[in-house]
Every structure is written in C-alpha cells, then in structure tokens.
C-alpha cells in the first residue's frame, strides 16, 4: 500500500497577481516549466502526484491564533503577512503517493523551489 507524502515549498513570496493579470487563458505549464519537469520525474520514479497547488501571494491570507477559551472565533488573533520571523512563505505544495520512504526522500530533492522543501508523511486519517 502506498503512503502519501506532502511536500511544502518554502521560498520567497511571489507576485501571483502579475501572472493572473494575463487573464484566464494563461498557460501555466509555460509559466512553470520546472514543475512540469518535476511531474515527469515523479512518474519516472514510479510515484504518483495526487494533489498540489501553487498558493497566491501571502497578502491573500495570514495567520490566526485561535481563542484560548473553547477556541472561540471572537477571541482569535489575526495577523497579516509578511511575517517578521521569516523571509520565506509556503508558496505551494504537492501530495505524492509512493511505496517507500527512500523514493519519498528522492522526490523531496527534486521539488522545484527557490528556497527549501519540507516533506512529511501524511497521517492516515481516513478523510
């Protein structure tokens, strides 16, 4: 049975709005050729990409510390990016199924990034 690993791409934030300004017919494969090559390399290793996405600029999100009492929304503390404790954000991710941890490690080294990749085995929650 194959295990699923998540590969979190950490790098400097990017201007996703500039790419999206090209309209709905933007060729994503032409914009991200290194990711197309990565997808082929994963298949060549006998693994299978089962999900993934590029994340938009961090200004389209933030962080939240839930409220202490019953994790109430009213007590939550929200913070906008960019974040003072790091110069990198998670700019995207891949979910990959593979039969062994050695292949998962090799895939981690192949993920295209201008920073680093964090990879973790996904807990089998049945979702």
PyMOL commands that set and color helices and strands:
alter all, ss='L'
color gray80, all
select helices_A, chain A and resi 16-20+28-31+33-44+58-60+73-75+101-110
alter helices_A, ss='H'
color red, helices_A
select strands_A, chain A and resi 3-11+48-54+62-65+77-80+89-98+116-121
alter strands_A, ss='S'
color yellow, strands_A
deselect
rebuild
show_as cartoon
